[in-house]
Amino acid sequence: MWSPEFADELRAARRRVAVLEEANQAIQESIDRITRLSSFSEGLDRSISVGEVADLLFEEVRGILPLEHLLLALVDSTGQEFRPVKVDPADISARAAQELAAQVASGMFGWAVGLRRPTTVAATHLGTHLILVPLATARRTVGMLMVGTPLTAGAVEQQHLTLAAVVARQAAECIDNLWLAEDIRRQHETGRLAAEAAAARRLADLGLLVETASAVSATLEQDTALRILVDATCRHLGVTTVAISLLEGSGRFAMAHGAGLPDGACAEPTCGIGRACPLGLVVRQRAPLAIFQVATDARAADCPLMRGNRVASFVGVPLVARGQVLGVLSIRTETERQFGVEEIALLTGLAAQGASAIENARLFADVQGRMEQQQQALARLVQSAHLASVGLLAGGVAHDINNPLCIISNHLQLLRLRKSEIPLEVEEALGSIEASVRRIAGSIEALLEYARIQPGERQPTDLNEAMRRILVLLQYHPLCRRVSVLTDLEPALPTVDLDRPAWEQVMLELVTNAREAMAEGGRVRIATRRVTPEGESPESSWIEVTVQDDGPGIPPGEVARVFDPFFTTRTAKRGMGIGLKICRDIVHEHGGRMRVESESQAGTRVVILLRASNPAQENGEVGSLRRTQ
């Protein structure tokens, strides 16, 4: 027969065990929630249409709370009107549309959008309570999820609303990115068609010109076009001294290309459109100018350019494009020569072609610059969206797990305090529980640190330590469960100025690409070492980071295109094909270099070069990670 004290102690122990079981159940629920959210995020990353996003969103919401129907409405191009895009079940689409119109008319949609959080309202046509969940990003509201639930407003738990808000935010970011990608594609196509149309018009206008003139207008590189123009002028007019002088912003001339003249001959400080100079006179008159006897002609008497270069005769024609004088094409001879009308007309035609070539080169450079700015803007938006989603997920997960961990830890301490002598087997069990709690807490701290780092901040970073933290994050990534990660990190590396969130995005993208290339699993090798790139001085300090997989590799003809926007080698329709482009842009922003090496059936190797913060710095405390598998 047990004593009353022992019976009380036994009941207390059973209560503690019950508490531990509840805590363990809470932890398991949190893990399941994390797994679902990770799978949901992974599915969004692979979605290439709004319909796929809607299907994933509906499936995820059904796992959060009991419901009877769902309706997803997105804003139109004006950003003012909500239009339904998906209803489940389909047989209530008419009533759902009426309910949507009624909620919009009542102002509840506007109220929910203003609050930017889930709002519970009464239904008018569907006979249930409704939860309005805004789909909003940091930039704009993209739509509204209308959830019909049999639960009353008081029965809906806060955690349900929080989870619904999280998945809605991720879906909104994905939809916004899809819309943005589509806009970029349209702009890219429009710009390409406009450039092709402009080139076609120019080619049609120049179709009757001589072979040399066509060659000048065919190139988009200014130096090449001017060289062809100068060579053609010398060949067709039988002269040896030709110059193309372009106007600078200050109104002075600078030599762009020439033959038979010393360097800088057209860069005299007194030569400009406001000076006593034949080049300036050509620009002011916007017409050809011929001086057959420079020595006796008053128009060249005060020009050191003419006297200093022993010019006997001069002919110049303006380079005019779109009504603007760009410069002067001129011929200078050391002996007096009188150019005929036909020769001046030929020179004028060549000048017109040269002006068109210069304008084309500038237009092409401007289009290239604008396209690069658009691509960089897209990369920054995708990066910001990715970091915002992961940071929000990390913070929420850490909060949900930390509370049960605190309860477990506190009860373990209370159990030790109340029981002075604990059996050995119980002590071992408690120690195992404490070790597990510490291990989970460490993982949570890694997630929280990842969520706390602000994008854009660069600071000297131990690259090996950064890699270690990235590998901790990869342990929980669902795509990496069937992948063995091998590390070979050289110790005592100098620090590197890194934007940590951006660098972690690069590594996550590269490892994810490697995993998707190995459908049946495989190995990913990550290595760091100090190198001296070709062309750099031996004193410079660079760090090489390589990520290599055992996948099937990339066909030789496609390796050169892996950094092109929207290009992908995946057979399934997953992703937008901009991941490697974003990675290379991030590396370039860090002053580094990135290349991809691959052969069919031989895997793929990505090589990144980063310059050390201080080439002379040696950090003896930095150690390499142990090789793990």
Residue, then its C-alpha position, 0 to 999 in steps of 0.5 A: m500500500w502506497s503512502p499518501e505522500f508517495a501517492d501525491e508525488l505520483r499524481a504530481a509526476r503524472r500531471r507533469v508527464a501530461v504537461l510534457e505530452e501536451a508540450n510535445q504535441a504542441i511542438q509536433e503541431s508546430i513542426d507540421r505547420i512549418t512543413r505545410l508552410s514550407s511546402f506551400s512556399e515551395g509550391l508558390d516558387r514553382s507556380i507560373s500562373v495565377g490559377e496555380v497560386a489560387d489552387l495552392l492557396f485554397e488547399e492551404v486555407r482548407g488545412i487551417l480552419p473549417l470552411e464551406h466555400l472560398l472565393l478569390a477576387l483580384v484587382d483589375s488593371t485600374g487597381q479599383e475593382f475586384r473581380p472573381v478568379k476562382v470559386d470553390p465549390a463551383d456550383i455557388s459561383a453565382r451566389a458568391a459573385q452576388e456576395l462579392a458585390a454586396q461586400v464591396a458595396s457595403g464598404m467591408f472590402g475597403w475596410a479590410v484592405g485598410l486594416r491589412r489583416p483578416t476581418t470577420v463579417a456577416a454574409t448576405h447571400l451565402g448564409t455563413h460567416l465570412i472571413l475577408v483576408p486581404l492579399a497585399t504586398a508592401r507595394r499594393t493590394v492585389g486581391m481579397l480571399m473570401v472564406g465562408t466558415p461555419l464558425t461564429a466570429g467568436a469561435v474563430e481563433q487568432q492563430h487561424l487568422t494569423l496563419a491565413a494572413v501569412v499564406a495570403r501574404q505569400a500568395a500576394e507576393c507570388i501573384d505580384n511577382l507574376w504580374l511584374a514578370e509579365d509586365i517586364r516580358r511585355q515591355h521587353e517584347t515591345g522594346r524589341l519590336a520597336a527597335e526592330a521596326a526602327a532598324a527596318r525603317r532605317l534599312a528601307d531608307l538606306g536601301l538605295l545607298v552604296e555598299t559602303a554607306s550600308a555597311v556604316s549603318a549596319t553596325l550599332e558600335q559607334d567606333t566601328a561605324l566611324r572607322i568604316l566611314v573614314d575608310a570609305t571616305c579615304r577610298h572613294l575620294g582618294v584622300t589621306t587625311v579625314a577627321i570626324s569631330l563630334l560636339e561635346g556638351s561644352g560646345r567644343f570639338a573632340m576627335a572621335h575618329g580620323a586618318g592621317l591626323p595626329d591624336g588630339a588634332c581636333a581637340e584644340p581649346t580654341c575650336g568650338i561652335g562659337r569660335a573663328c573655326p571652320l568646324g564651328l562655321v559648318v555647325r552654325q550654317r548647318a551646311p557643307l563648307a569648302i575652303f580651297q585655299v586655307a592660307t588666303d581665306a579669311r574664314a580660316a585665318d584665325c584657326p590654329l587647327m588649320r595653320g598648325n597642321r599644314v592644311a591647304s584645303f578643307v571641306g567639311v559637312p555636318l553630321v545631322a541626325r533628328g535635326q541635331v548637329l552631332g559634329v563634322l566630317s571633314i577632309r583636309t589636304e596638304t596641297e590645294r585641291q578643289f572638290g567638285v559638286e559630285e564629291i561634296a554630294l558624296l561626302t554629304g551622303l557619307a556624313a548622313q550615314g555616319a550621323s545615322a550610325i552614331e544615333n543608332a549606337r547611342l539609341f542602342a546603348d540607351v535601350q541596353g541601359r534601360m533594359e539593364q535597369q529594368q532587370q535590376a529592378l526586377a531582381r531587387l523586387v524578387q529579392s525583397a519579396h523573398l527575404a520578406s516572406v522568409g523573414l516573416l516565416a522565420g519570426g512566426v515559427a520561432h515565436d510559436i516554438n519558443n513558448p512550448l520550449c519555455i514551458i518544457s524547460n520550466h517544468l524540468q527545473l521544477l521537477r528537479l527542485r521538488k525531487s531531491e533524489i531522482p532515479l538514474e533512469v529518470e535523470e538520463a531521460l531528463g538530460s535527454i529532454e534538456a539536450s533536445v530543448r537546447r538543440i531546438a533553441g539553437s535552431i530557432e536562434a539561427l532562424l531569428e538571426y536570419a530574420r533580424i539581418q537587414p538587407g543591403e547592409r554590408q559588413p566584414t563577414d567570416l565567409n566560413e561562418a556564414m556558410r555554416r549558418i546557411l547550412v543550418l537553414l538548409q537542414y530544414h529546407p524540404l528540397c534538401r532532404r535527399v541531398s548530401v552536402l559535403t563541405d571543404l572550407e579552407p581555414a583562416l580565410p580573410t573576411v569579405d564585405l557581405d550583404r548577408p541576406a543577399w549572400e544567403q539568397v545566392m547560396l540557397e538558390l544555387v543549392t536549390n538548383a543543384r537539388e532540382a537537377m538531381a531528381e533521385g538525390g545526390r551530393v552537393r559539394i561546397a568549397t572555399r579557398r583563397v586564390t589569385p585570379e588571372g590578371e590580378s596582382p599576387e598581392s590581391s586577396w580573393i576568395e573562391v566559392t564553388v557549388q558543384d552537383d552530381g546532376p546530368g549537367i547542362p548541354p554545351g549549347e545552353v551554358a552560355r544562356v544560363f544568365d539570360p532572363f527567363f531562360t531555364t533548362r528545367t523540363a517541368k514548368r517551374g520557376m521564372g528562369i531568373g534565379l541565376k541572373i539575380c545571383r550574378d547581379i548580387v555577386h556583381e554588386h559585391g564586386g565579384r565574378m560568377r561563372v557556370e561550368s558544365e558538361s552533359q552527364a558530368g554535373t554542374r559547377v558554379v564558381i564565385l570569386l569575392r574580393a577580401s575585405n582586407p588582403a593583408q588580414e589573416n584571421g587565424e581563428v576562422g576554422s573550416l567546417r568538418r566535412t558532413q554528409 
